[in-house]
Amino acid sequence: MGKLRLSLASAIAVTAITLSAGAQAQTYGPNDEGRRFNDGSRVVCHKVEVANNARDQNRIAGTATGAVVGGLLGNQVGKGNGRKLATVGGAVAGGLVGRNVQGRNQERNGQRAVETRCERVYR
Protein backbone atom coordinates (compact mmCIF):
# COMPACT_ATOMS: atom_id res chain seq x y z
CA MET A 1 0.00 0.00 0.00
CA GLY A 2 2.90 2.36 0.76
CA LYS A 3 4.46 1.88 -2.69
CA LEU A 4 1.12 2.61 -4.36
CA ARG A 5 0.79 5.91 -2.49
CA LEU A 6 4.37 6.87 -3.33
CA SER A 7 3.97 6.08 -7.02
CA LEU A 8 0.61 7.88 -7.14
CA ALA A 9 2.14 10.93 -5.46
CA SER A 10 5.05 10.84 -7.90
CA ALA A 11 2.70 10.64 -10.88
CA ILE A 12 0.70 13.60 -9.61
CA ALA A 13 3.86 15.64 -9.05
CA VAL A 14 5.21 14.88 -12.55
CA THR A 15 1.84 15.75 -14.10
CA ALA A 16 1.68 19.05 -12.21
CA ILE A 17 5.20 20.01 -13.31
CA THR A 18 4.46 19.10 -16.92
CA LEU A 19 1.20 21.07 -16.96
CA SER A 20 2.76 24.14 -15.38
CA ALA A 21 5.63 24.09 -17.86
CA GLY A 22 3.24 23.78 -20.81
CA ALA A 23 0.95 26.51 -19.52
CA GLN A 24 3.66 29.15 -19.82
CA ALA A 25 3.17 30.07 -23.47
CA GLN A 26 5.86 32.24 -25.00
CA THR A 27 4.65 35.53 -26.43
CA TYR A 28 6.46 37.40 -29.17
CA GLY A 29 6.44 41.07 -30.12
CA PRO A 30 7.48 43.12 -33.14
CA ASN A 31 11.09 43.15 -31.89
CA ASP A 32 11.19 39.35 -32.30
CA GLU A 33 10.15 39.41 -35.98
CA GLY A 34 12.44 37.27 -38.10
CA ARG A 35 13.92 35.48 -35.08
CA ARG A 36 14.83 31.89 -35.98
CA PHE A 37 15.00 28.87 -33.72
CA ASN A 38 17.04 25.65 -33.88
CA ASP A 39 13.99 23.59 -34.86
CA GLY A 40 13.55 25.60 -38.08
CA SER A 41 10.69 27.75 -36.80
CA ARG A 42 10.67 31.54 -36.92
CA VAL A 43 8.64 34.48 -35.64
CA VAL A 44 6.31 36.15 -38.15
CA CYS A 45 4.38 39.36 -37.46
CA HIS A 46 1.39 40.81 -39.28
CA LYS A 47 -0.94 43.76 -38.76
CA VAL A 48 -4.54 42.98 -37.83
CA GLU A 49 -7.50 45.34 -37.68
CA VAL A 50 -9.52 44.72 -34.52
CA ALA A 51 -12.75 46.21 -33.24
CA ASN A 52 -12.26 48.17 -30.05
CA ASN A 53 -15.73 48.28 -28.49
CA ALA A 54 -15.14 49.03 -24.83
CA ARG A 55 -18.83 49.26 -23.94
CA ASP A 56 -20.92 46.12 -23.52
CA GLN A 57 -18.63 43.66 -25.27
CA ASN A 58 -20.84 40.76 -24.13
CA ARG A 59 -23.92 42.37 -25.73
CA ILE A 60 -25.93 42.10 -22.52
CA ALA A 61 -28.23 45.04 -23.33
CA GLY A 62 -29.27 43.63 -26.71
CA THR A 63 -29.76 40.13 -25.31
CA ALA A 64 -31.86 41.34 -22.37
CA THR A 65 -33.98 43.67 -24.48
CA GLY A 66 -34.60 41.00 -27.09
CA ALA A 67 -35.49 38.42 -24.43
CA VAL A 68 -38.05 40.75 -22.80
CA VAL A 69 -39.68 41.67 -26.12
CA GLY A 70 -39.65 38.04 -27.31
CA GLY A 71 -41.12 36.86 -24.01
CA LEU A 72 -43.91 39.43 -24.17
CA LEU A 73 -44.76 38.47 -27.75
CA GLY A 74 -44.61 34.76 -26.93
CA ASN A 75 -46.96 35.29 -23.99
CA GLN A 76 -49.64 36.50 -26.40
CA VAL A 77 -49.76 33.07 -28.09
CA GLY A 78 -51.58 29.96 -26.87
CA LYS A 79 -53.31 29.02 -23.62
CA GLY A 80 -52.20 27.18 -20.48
CA ASN A 81 -48.95 25.24 -20.83
CA GLY A 82 -48.70 26.25 -24.49
CA ARG A 83 -48.55 29.88 -23.41
CA LYS A 84 -45.73 29.13 -20.97
CA LEU A 85 -43.79 27.28 -23.65
CA ALA A 86 -44.37 30.09 -26.16
CA THR A 87 -43.18 32.66 -23.59
CA VAL A 88 -39.96 30.76 -22.94
CA GLY A 89 -39.38 30.13 -26.64
CA GLY A 90 -40.04 33.77 -27.46
CA ALA A 91 -37.62 34.91 -24.76
CA VAL A 92 -34.86 32.63 -26.05
CA ALA A 93 -35.41 33.58 -29.68
CA GLY A 94 -35.69 37.27 -28.81
CA GLY A 95 -32.47 37.13 -26.82
CA LEU A 96 -30.61 35.59 -29.75
CA VAL A 97 -31.99 38.14 -32.19
CA GLY A 98 -31.22 41.04 -29.84
CA ARG A 99 -27.65 39.82 -29.34
CA ASN A 100 -27.08 39.54 -33.09
CA VAL A 101 -28.58 42.98 -33.80
CA GLN A 102 -26.38 44.61 -31.18
CA GLY A 103 -23.33 42.75 -32.51
CA ARG A 104 -23.92 43.98 -36.04
CA ASN A 105 -24.37 47.55 -34.80
CA GLN A 106 -21.14 47.35 -32.80
CA GLU A 107 -19.26 46.00 -35.83
CA ARG A 108 -20.59 48.75 -38.06
CA ASN A 109 -20.16 51.64 -35.60
CA GLY A 110 -17.25 50.44 -33.48
CA GLN A 111 -13.83 51.98 -33.32
CA ARG A 112 -11.09 50.18 -35.21
CA ALA A 113 -7.49 49.76 -34.15
CA VAL A 114 -4.58 48.18 -35.98
CA GLU A 115 -2.45 45.85 -33.86
CA THR A 116 0.70 43.94 -34.68
CA ARG A 117 0.36 40.26 -33.79
CA CYS A 118 3.36 37.96 -33.81
CA GLU A 119 3.44 34.17 -33.73
CA ARG A 120 5.95 31.38 -34.03
CA VAL A 121 5.59 29.56 -37.34
CA TYR A 122 6.77 25.96 -37.68
CA ARG A 123 7.83 25.06 -41.23
HUMOJO-V588576 format. One record per residue. N is the residue number from 1. RES is the residue in one letter. SS is DSSP state (alpha for helix, beta for strand, coil for the rest). Layout:
n=(N/N)
res=(RES/RES)
ss=(SS/SS)
//
This chain:
n=(1/2/3/4/5/6/7/8/9/10/11/12/13/14/15/16/17/18/19/20/21/22/23/24/25/26/27/28/29/30/31/32/33/34/35/36/37/38/39/40/41/42/43/44/45/46/47/48/49/50/51/52/53/54/55/56/57/58/59/60/61/62/63/64/65/66/67/68/69/70/71/72/73/74/75/76/77/78/79/80/81/82/83/84/85/86/87/88/89/90/91/92/93/94/95/96/97/98/99/100/101/102/103/104/105/106/107/108/109/110/111/112/113/114/115/116/117/118/119/120/121/122/123)
res=(M/G/K/L/R/L/S/L/A/S/A/I/A/V/T/A/I/T/L/S/A/G/A/Q/A/Q/T/Y/G/P/N/D/E/G/R/R/F/N/D/G/S/R/V/V/C/H/K/V/E/V/A/N/N/A/R/D/Q/N/R/I/A/G/T/A/T/G/A/V/V/G/G/L/L/G/N/Q/V/G/K/G/N/G/R/K/L/A/T/V/G/G/A/V/A/G/G/L/V/G/R/N/V/Q/G/R/N/Q/E/R/N/G/Q/R/A/V/E/T/R/C/E/R/V/Y/R)
ss=(coil/alpha/alpha/alpha/alpha/alpha/alpha/alpha/alpha/alpha/alpha/alpha/alpha/alpha/alpha/alpha/alpha/alpha/alpha/alpha/alpha/alpha/alpha/coil/coil/coil/coil/coil/coil/alpha/alpha/alpha/coil/coil/coil/beta/coil/coil/coil/coil/coil/beta/beta/beta/beta/beta/beta/beta/beta/beta/beta/coil/coil/coil/coil/coil/coil/coil/coil/alpha/alpha/alpha/alpha/alpha/alpha/alpha/alpha/alpha/alpha/alpha/alpha/alpha/alpha/alpha/alpha/coil/coil/coil/coil/coil/alpha/alpha/alpha/alpha/alpha/alpha/alpha/alpha/alpha/alpha/alpha/alpha/alpha/alpha/alpha/alpha/alpha/alpha/alpha/alpha/alpha/alpha/alpha/alpha/alpha/alpha/alpha/alpha/alpha/coil/coil/beta/beta/beta/beta/beta/beta/beta/beta/beta/beta/coil/coil)
//
